[in-house]
Amino acid sequence: MEKVISLAAAKDAEYLGLKPDSRQFTVVYDKFRMTASIHSVPLSMPRDDTSMTVRIDKGVRAARGGNETKERLQTEVVIPARAVYALAICK
């Protein structure tokens, strides 16, 4: 699974220590290996909200068989800005 996953930071996210195509992550599976979670390395808190694209290439299928995915899966994840954490602490 790890070979088909990529994390792509926004172009202006170099101050987070991320390259445009960063492979600094681990995949954690549940007890029965039915669910996988992608964990990035610890990131610096950005000044502004920053997005990261998570991609999983096509051709992934369950370890126990089944159909492969026909298209690449992709989603945007927002890395919250420092101000979000400051507001949460003040509440």
N, C-alpha and C positions, 0 to 999 in steps of 0.2 A: 504494500500500500504506500509506503513512504516514497517509493520511486516515482509515483504518478502525481504526487502533491507538490505544489509550488505556492509560495507566498510572494506577492509582489507589492512592495510598498509604493506609496505615491511618490512621484518624481522629486518632490521637495522634502522627503522624509529622511534625508541623509543625516540630519542632526539626531535622529533616533538610533543611529548606528546601523541602519539598514541599507542594503544595496538594492537597486531596482528589482532584482530577482534574488531574493534571499531564501536560502534553504536552512535557516537556523530554527528548527522546530523538532518536536518529538511527537509521536503518535502514541496515545495511551488507549488501551483496549479495556472493555469491561471484563468481568469474570468469565463470561461465556464467549467472548470475542464476537459479540453481536453488534456492539456499538464502538466506534472509534472517535476519540477526541483529539484535535490538533492543538498542541500547546507551543506557542512561540517562546523564544528565549525572553528573559525579562527585558522590557523596553523602558527607555526614559519616558517620563511624562511630557508629552508635547505641549507647547504653548497654546496651540489651536487644535481643534479636532482634526485628526488625520485618518485617512482611509487606507486599508490594506485589502488587496484582492487575494482571495483563497481560491485556488484552482485545483481540480482533480481531473486528470486526463480521462478520455473515453476508454472503454475497455475494462472497467472495474467490475468485478462480480463478487458475490459472496463466497467465502471459503468453502462452503458446502455445496456450491454449484449455483445454477440459475443463469439467467440471461446477463450479458455484459451491458454496461451503459453504452448507448450509441453516440452520445455527445458528451463533450467536456462539461463538467459542472463548475460553476463559478458563482461566487458571492462576494459582496463588499462587507467588510467589518470595520466599524469605526473605533479608533483608539481615542478615548475621551481626553479632552484637554485638562490641564492642571486645575482650571477654575471649577470644573465639575467636582473634583475631589475636595476642594476648599469649601464649596457650598455644602457638601454632604457632612463635613466635619462641623460646620457652624450650626447645623440644625439641631 
